[in-house]
Amino acid sequence: MGMCETCHAGCCRSYAIPINGADVIRLERKSGLTFWEFACRWADPQGEIAGNYAPHFHFQDEPQTPFVICLRQVESKTHPGTQCCQFLQEGERTQEHPLGVSRCGMYQGRPAACRVFPTKYDVQNELPILHTIPEYGRTEQAPAYKLCPRQWAKEDVDPLAVAHELMIARYEVGFFKRIAEVWNRSPRPWELFPAFLRDVYARRIGTQEEIEQAEEAARRKQTPGTIKLYQPDQEKRDAA
């Protein structure tokens, strides 16, 4: 039986879950929801949400505040006074399962941060390693925020799947950090953010000719932090 089979999903309750641009596009496609129905911005002045993973974004209404783009949370139906991911399907609390058994309602479209849990790359960025999981996910030690019943073992993780997911997550987070660099040069209103994201991701694939033209333009400009993007009509554009 897998580690998550009888879990109440303490991780989905404890953490603000960062999402990158690819997560946003995938969730829109899989869920049929709009950005505003599943995403939010969390103020993160201490960097506790971003950690070494997610970029900070700044917005016109609060230019000094660093925000992380995250999944929305809602009030738990089975653990009053606590919160959980809005996609969590909560199971009833029973004598056999006092905290309930909960499931991800968006498993196929879940964000990269969820896909790679509880793994990360080693310091050489070559091999997956397992995180040490604390007993509780928050300082508030409510039963809802209790995490895994034991530490994960190598046998609990598929070595092929986790390496694949980590590789994709590293690429997508790196790309999202470059998007943040471009956005933060001139912070715009929060209301414009999802349209900006869709535009970037719609234009990040190009032909070989377009790629060579964009690379040549970038060399001439020598502008740091640009994102090479491509227009359907093959006009050059190398920054968001």
N, C-alpha and C positions, 0 to 999 in steps of 0.2 A: 504494500500500500504506500502511495506517495505521501510526502510530507504534508501536502496541502489537502489531502482527501477528506479529512475530518476537521479541518481548521475553521475557526470563526473569522479568519482574515484580519488578524491584528495589524498586519502591515498596511492593509487598505484603510484602516481606521486611524493609525498613528501618524502617518506621514502626509505632508503636502507633496503630491506626486508631480515632479517637473515633467513638462512635455516639450518636445522640440517641434520644429515646423513640419517634419515628416509625420510625426505623431498626429498633428492637427489634421493634415490632409487625410491620413488613413482613418481617423475617427469620424471625420465628416462623411467619408465614403461608406464606412461600415455601419454607422449608427443612423445616418440620415438626419442627424442633428446639425445645427449651425454652430459655429465657433462659440457664440454667446451662450449656447445652451449647455456646454460642457467645460468651457475654459474660463479661467479667471487669472488675475495677477495678484500675487502675494508679495506684500512689502517684505523685504529681506535685508534690513540695514546691517545685521550682524553676519550675513552670509551663511546662516545655518541651513537654509533650504537649498541654496545653490551648491554648497560644498565645493568640491573640485569637479563637479559634473555640469551644472547648468549655467548659462550666461545670465547676466543681469541686463535688464532693459530699463530705459528711462523714458518718461512720457511728459508731454507738454504741460499737463495739469499739475504734476509733481516732479519737476526735473531733477531735484536733489535726491529723490527716493529710488533706490534700486529695487526693481521688481523681478520676480521669477514667474514665468508662465506655467501654470499648474492646472490640474484637473480640479473641478469644483467639488466641494464636499457638501453633504447634507446631514440633517439630524438623523441619527440612527433610530430605526423603528424597534429594535430589539434590545438596545442598550441605552435607555433614556439618559439624556444629559451628555451624550458623546456624539461624535461625528464620524462619518465614513465617506468613502468615495461614492459619488452618485451612481456609478455603474455596479456597485456591489449588490448582489441579490442575497438578502439576509434570510437565513433559516431560523426557524423558531428554536428557542432554548428548551431543551428537554432534560429529563433525568440522565439519559445516556450522554448527552452533549450539553452540559450546563451553559456553555457560551454560545451554543448554536453552531451550525455548519453553514458557511456562506460560500457563495461562488461569484466569480467575475462574470458579469452580464455582457462584457465586451471583450471576451478572451481573445478572439481572433484579431481584434483591432487594438489590443492593449498597448500602452506606450512602451518605449524602449526601456525605461527605468524599471518597469514591471517584468519585462521579458528577461532581463539579465539578473534580477534578484535571485539569490544572494551572492552573486559573483562579481569579480572585477579582474582587470589585468594585473599581473605582477609588476614590479618596478621596472622591468625591462620591456613591458608592454608586449609580451610574447605569449604567455600562458595564463589561462584562467585560474584564479584562486578563490577560495570561499571566504566571505566575510565572517567575522565573529558576531553572532546575533545577541544583542542584549536581552534581558528578560522582558523588559517593557520598552515600547517604542516612544513613550513620552515620560517626562518627569512625573506627570500625574499618573500614578500607578493604579488606574482603574482597570478592572478585569478586561474590558473591551480592548485595552491597549497592550495586553499581554501578547508577546510574539510567539515564536516557534517553541514547541514543547521540548525540543532538544537542539543541539547544534547540528547543522547540516554536515553530511559526510559526502565524500567523493561519489559514493555509490548512489546518492540521491539525485545526481545531476547527469544529464546526457552529455558526454564530452564533445560530441559533434554539434549538437544543437546550441550549447552554450557558447562554443567558440564562434559559431556563425552569428549568433545574436550580439555578442560582444563586438565583433568586427563591424557589424552594421551600426551599432550604437555609437561606436567611436567615430565613425565617419559622419553620421548624422549630427551628433553633438558638435563636432568640429565645424561642420558647415553652418550650424545654427549660431555658433559663436562668431563666425564671420558676419552673419546677418546682423547680429547684435552690434558689432563694431560699426557697421554702416549706419544702422538705425540711430545709434547713440550719438553720432556726430551732429545730428540735428533732430532731436526728439520731436516726434509728431504726436497728435492726439491719439489716445488709446483706441478711439472709435475707428481709426484708419488701419489699425494693426492687422486684422485678419485679411483685408484686401491686399495689403502690402505683401503678406506671406504668400497668398495664392499667386500673386504676380511673380514673385521670385521663383517659386517651385515650378510654375508653368513654363519658365524660360531657362531652366538650368541644364537642359539637354540641347545639344546643337550638332551640326554636321562638322566633319573634319575641317572643312574650309572656314567655317565660322569660328571654330576653336583657334585655328592658326591666326586668323585676323584679330581675334580678341587678345590673344597672347602677345601679338606684335604691338597692339595698341597699349596694352598694360606695360610693356617694356619701355615704350616711348614716354608714357606718362610717369612711370615709376611711382605710382600711387599705392601706398600700403593699405591692406585691409579691403581690397576690392573683391567683388564677387563676379566672376565671368558668367554672363547671362546672354541668351540668344533670342532674337526676334523671329517670329514665323516667316517674315518677309526677308530674312537674312540681313537686315541692317545691323550694323555693329552696335553693341552696347555692352560695356564690360563692368558696369557697376549698378547696383540697385539704387 
